[in-house]
Amino acid sequence: MPTVLIPLLITLDQILKLWALENLSPVPRPFLGDLLYLTLVKNTGAGFGLLQGQATLLGWLSLLVGGFLLYLLARRRYPRAWTLGLSLVAAGALGNGIDRLGRGWVVDYLDLGTPIPLIANFPVFNLADVCVTLGAALLLLSPRRRRY
């Protein structure tokens, strides 16, 4: 599964980022009513405005994390949920690493521009970020051991 999923997600991530660069602007455009907007943001740091201007450092760190997860996935078999979680995190880390090292910034375009208090000021994000978040959640929520 990871041998197909990881390159598929990286490819889809890069296609969506190219589409965003060609079709979006920094002006939010409604996509799903008031819940989701499409907004082009050139992110030179990490999430939530951290480490702005450190794209090269973050790019190498992203590739290191993604490469290490590929190494782990190649070395042994994991339960299905762990394999999926590790694959999602690897794809997301590699997708954003490609941006950081190739462009010097990450293309973000998904904007939760909603008045809901907890997410009203949520940073603009992309598919790679969704992969990392879902993968990490899956790893945290999956059982630690399999009983036979």
C-alpha positions in Angstrom: 0.0 0.0 0.0 2.6 2.7 0.9 4.5 2.1 -2.4 1.5 3.4 -4.3 -0.1 5.8 -1.8 3.0 7.9 -1.1 3.9 8.9 -4.7 0.2 9.3 -5.5 -0.4 11.8 -2.6 2.9 13.7 -3.4 1.8 14.0 -7.1 -1.7 15.1 -6.2 -0.3 17.6 -3.7 2.1 19.1 -6.3 -0.7 19.2 -9.0 -3.0 21.1 -6.6 -0.2 23.5 -5.6 0.5 24.2 -9.3 -3.2 24.7 -9.9 -3.4 27.1 -6.9 -0.4 29.1 -8.2 -2.1 29.5 -11.6 -5.7 30.1 -10.4 -5.8 31.7 -7.0 -4.8 35.0 -5.4 -4.3 36.2 -1.8 -8.0 37.3 -1.9 -10.1 34.6 -0.3 -12.5 32.9 -2.8 -15.5 31.0 -1.3 -15.4 27.3 -2.0 -17.8 25.7 0.5 -19.9 28.7 1.6 -18.5 30.3 4.7 -16.7 27.1 5.8 -13.9 26.8 3.3 -12.2 29.4 1.1 -9.4 29.1 -1.5 -6.7 31.6 -0.7 -3.1 31.6 -2.1 -0.5 32.0 0.6 3.3 31.7 0.1 4.4 30.3 3.5 8.1 30.7 4.2 7.9 29.0 7.6 6.1 26.2 9.4 2.5 26.1 10.6 1.0 28.8 12.7 3.6 31.3 11.5 6.5 29.6 13.2 10.1 29.8 11.9 9.3 32.3 9.1 12.1 32.6 6.6 13.6 29.2 7.5 12.4 27.4 4.4 15.8 25.7 3.6 16.2 24.4 7.2 12.5 23.2 7.2 12.9 21.7 3.7 15.8 19.6 4.7 14.0 18.6 7.9 10.9 17.6 6.0 12.9 15.5 3.5 14.8 13.9 6.5 11.5 13.0 8.2 9.9 11.8 5.0 13.0 9.7 4.1 13.2 8.2 7.6 9.6 7.2 7.4 10.1 5.6 4.0 13.1 3.7 5.6 10.9 2.5 8.4 8.1 1.4 6.1 10.6 -0.6 3.9 12.3 -2.3 6.9 9.3 -4.1 8.4 5.6 -4.7 8.3 3.3 -2.7 10.5 -0.3 -3.0 11.3 -2.5 -1.5 8.5 -3.4 1.6 10.5 0.2 2.3 11.3 1.3 1.7 7.7 -1.4 4.2 6.5 -0.5 6.7 9.2 3.3 6.5 8.5 2.6 6.8 4.7 0.4 9.9 5.2 3.0 11.6 7.3 5.8 10.7 4.9 3.8 11.9 1.9 3.0 15.2 3.6 6.5 15.8 4.8 8.0 15.1 1.4 5.3 17.2 -0.4 6.1 20.3 1.7 9.8 19.5 1.6 9.7 19.7 -2.2 8.1 23.1 -2.0 10.5 24.5 0.5 13.6 23.4 -1.3 12.3 24.0 -4.8 10.5 27.3 -4.3 11.8 28.6 -1.0 8.2 28.5 0.4 5.2 26.3 0.6 2.1 26.8 -1.4 -0.9 26.9 0.9 -4.5 27.4 -0.4 -7.1 25.9 1.9 -8.6 28.5 4.2 -11.0 27.8 7.0 -12.3 31.4 6.8 -15.2 30.7 9.1 -16.5 32.7 12.1 -16.5 29.6 14.3 -14.4 30.7 17.3 -11.9 27.8 17.6 -11.0 27.9 13.9 -11.7 31.5 12.9 -8.0 32.3 12.7 -6.7 28.9 11.6 -3.7 29.2 9.2 -4.2 28.5 5.5 -3.0 25.0 4.7 -2.6 22.4 1.8 -3.1 18.7 1.0 0.4 17.8 2.4 -0.6 19.4 5.8 -3.9 17.4 5.8 -1.8 14.2 5.2 0.5 15.0 8.1 -2.4 15.8 10.4 -4.5 12.8 9.5 -1.5 10.5 9.6 -0.4 11.7 13.0 -3.9 11.4 14.3 -4.2 7.9 13.0 -0.9 7.0 14.6 -1.9 8.5 18.0 -5.3 6.8 17.9 -4.2 3.3 16.7 -3.5 0.6 19.2 0.2 0.4 20.2 0.5 -3.4 20.0 -1.2 -6.2 18.3 -2.3 -9.2 20.3 -2.2 -12.5 18.7 
